[in-house]
Amino acid sequence: MALRGAAFLALWNDVDPARVAEYDDWHTREHVPERVGVAGFLSGRRYVAAERDVDRYFTLYEIDALSALDGPAYRDVVDRPTPWSASMRPSLRRFRRHPCATLYSAGAGVAGAIATCRLDVDASRAPFDAAAAQAALAGVLAADGIASIHLGRAAHDAAFPLRNDADGSGPRDAACAAYVLLVEGTARDALDRAVPSIAGALDALGAAASPAATFDLAYAIRRDELPYPTTQRQPPSPRPRA
């Protein structure tokens, strides 16, 4: 379905292999619900490519507007992490975070898989506009097995404590893309079949893209599904014993 709100937050990461099971538990039980409880957040989805150690996780949040990331509720969860969250941060690998203003979003339903691309463009070209994006991406949306498609203009949040990692060798802000493209499909093989049309659409837009990475949907929660009232910060989840 078309994303709700005027913006989305896209994140990619891996994790220390020794903590994969704990990461999956933490991310599902505590981290995503905590974020969705923040004012301005509408939903959260966590995706995984369980067969990979690199490009293993992708997370997507629907948000009202990019201003939600500057609000006091969000700053509180970022600057005062729970003990479990604080313990997980050093175990994250190849972290990339892109807040995006939604430029184009269309489709129906929430599909079982997603393909993600981080895009760069020639600085001499005019920024994408919604009409150009819709025209270029129409063929992708019409392909068999494709449910929805979303394009966002990325912004840089210098205040976030974890910097983007370009290549896994260390934190580097140079890994901030200009745009993020997300394509939802009924299964990852449907997304694989759509790769040529995705590449053609990006070529028409004049964009250079990172290789498309596909993931399976592992968990999704809307704000109205949270177990606790959202007038205050969600309580931390009990950390499992080692």
N, C-alpha and C positions, 0 to 999 in steps of 0.2 A: 504494500500500500504506500501511498505518498507519505513521506515523513511528516509528523505533526510538529508544529512550532516553526520558527524561522531559522533554526540552526541545528547543528548536530556536532557531537564530539566523537572523533574516531581515534582509537588507540590500538597499537600493535605492540606485542612484546613476547618474549620467551621467558623462561624461568630456569633457575638452577635445577638440573635434572633430579637431584636428590630431594627436591621439595615439590615435585609435580603434583602428587596426591594432595598434599596440604594446600598448595596453591588453588587447586580446583575447589576444594572445600571452602577455603577463605573467600575466594572470589564470588562463589555462589551464595554462601550463607551470610557474609558480612559486607563485602566491598560493594557489589552492585546494588543491593538494597539500600545501603547507606547513601550512595550517590543519588539514587532515584528519589530518596526522601528529601533532597536539597531543594529549596525553593527555585523554581524555574526548570527543574528536570521533570520530564514526562514519562520516560521509560528507559530501560536498559536491556541490552542483549549481550550475551557472551557467546563467542564462537570459538571453535577449536578445530585444528587439523591434527588429530591425535597421532597420525603416523609420522609427523615431522618433529624434529627438535628445534629447527630454525623456522621462523614464521609460523609458530604453533598457535598463537592466540590473537584474536581480534575482538574488540569491544566497541559497541556503538550505543550512544545515548542520544535520544531525542530531547532537545531543550527549547524552551520558549524563544530565547534569543541569546546571543553571545554575552550579553550583559549578565546573565546568570552566573557566569564564571568569575565575575568580579564582585558578586554579592557576599555579604558577611557569612551566610550559611555555608557557602562553598569554601570560602577562605578558612572557615573553622575546621572542616573535615580535612582540608589539605594541610593546614599548619599545625593541627593538633590530632595527628592520627591515633587510632586506637593502638594498644600494645601489640595486637596481632598484625595490624597493618604496618606499624613501624618495623616489626620483625621481618615482614615480607619484602619491603622495599629494597634492601641490599641484594636480594636474590633475583630481582628482575634483570633480564638481559635484552639487549637490542630493542630498547624502549623507544617508541615513536608516538607522539601525541599531536593531533591536529584538530583544534577547534575550527569549525567551518560554518560560514553563513550559507544557508541553502540557496542555491542558484536555480536548480531544477529538480523536481521530484515527482514521479508518476508511477502508477501501478496499483495493484489490488492485493490485499492480504500480506501476511508475513510468511516468507518462504523458508524452506529448510536449509538453504545454503546461500552463501554470499561470495562474490568475487570483489576484491579490492584493488584499486590502483591509485598510486600517488603520482600526480601529474606536475610537470614543469612546462613552462611556455617561454617562447622567445620574448624577452623584455620589450622588444620593439613592436610587438603586436598589441592590439587593443585587448582589454580584458574580455573574457567570454561574456555574452549576455544570454538571458534566458531563452530568447527566440532562437539564437544560433545553436545553443546546446540542445534544445528540443528537436530541431531539425536534424542535427547530426546524430542524435541518439535514438531517433524514432525506429530505425531498423533493428537496433539491439532489443528494444522493448517488444518488438513484434516477433522475435525469434521464439521457436518452440522451447518451452520449459522456463522462459524468463517471466518473472512475476512483477518486478518493479526495478526502477533505476533511479539513482540519486547522485547529484553533482553538487559539490560545495566549494566555495572559495575559502581557502585556508587562511587563518590568522595565526599570529605568533603570540604566545603568552609567555613573556620573559619572566614573570613572577613565579611560574610553576617550579617546584623544587627539583624535579627530575628533568634533565635536558634530553633532547632527542639524540639518539645514537645513530650515526650514519651507517656504520658498517660492523658494529659489534665490538670494535676495538676500544671504545670509550665514548663519553658524552660529547656530542657535537651538535650545535644548533644548526649547522649547515644542512641538516637533513629535513628542514622544513619545506614541504612541497607548496606549490602555488594553489593546487586544486586537489580534491579527493573525489574519485568516482567509485560508486558502490553499485553492484548489479546483483539482485536477488534472483535465485532460481530454485526450482523444485528439487534439484539435486546437483551435486558438483559436476556430474558428467554433462548435464545440460549447460552449465556455465563453461565447461571446456569446449563444447561445440560452438558456443557463442563468441569465443576468443577472436576469430577472424573479423566478425562484425564489430566487436569492441575496438579492435585495432584500427579498422577503417574509420570508425567514428572519431577516434582520437586523432587520426591523421587529418581528417577534415577540419577538426578544431585547431590544428597546429600544435598539438601537445605531445611532449615526450613523456612516456609513462614508465614507472617501475613495472617489472613483470607482474602480471595479475596473479594474486594469491587467492586460493579458494579455501573456504572453511565451512564446517557444519555448524548449524545452530545447536547450542548446548543448553541454553537457559535464557528466558526472557521474563521480565516483570514490568508491569505498569505501576505508576504511582498509586492508583486506586486499589492495587492488590497488596500493598505493603501491610505487614501484620500489625504495625504500630501506628498511632496517629502521626501525621506529618507536620504537626505544629512545632515539633522540636526534633533534635537530632535522633536518628534511630539508635537504639542501644547496641553496644557491641555484642558480637556473638561469642559464646564460650570457645576458647581455643582448645582444640583437642590435645590430649597428652601425647608427648613424643613417643 
